[in-house]
């Protein structure tokens, strides 16, 4: 199963974006997650959702970002609100734990 992230863009501080991640096949039994890599930093975990809908988010995004999934459409989402300049990064979707194959991700840029 391959995952393709989309929905990134340029937004002002305090704005919102919704990222989508479409899968080439069914992933209903898998945990999915969003990760990000900011300029000059290592890739980090953002949020994950289990097959049963249990959510876990990194402390840095708690209360602002929400992950969700639509198994019927093989899609996972990341709703990002109250965006900050430090959220600027390339965002990736992958399984949790992450598999070795990463897609190109989608760029999110938050201007101050």
Buried (B, 14 or more C-beta within 10 A) or exposed (E): EEBBBBBBEEBEEEBEBEBBBBBEEEBEEBBBBBBBBBEEEEBEBBBBBBEEEEEBBBEBBEEBBBBBBEBEEBBBBBBBBEBBEEBBBBBBBBBBEBEEEBBEBBEBBBEE
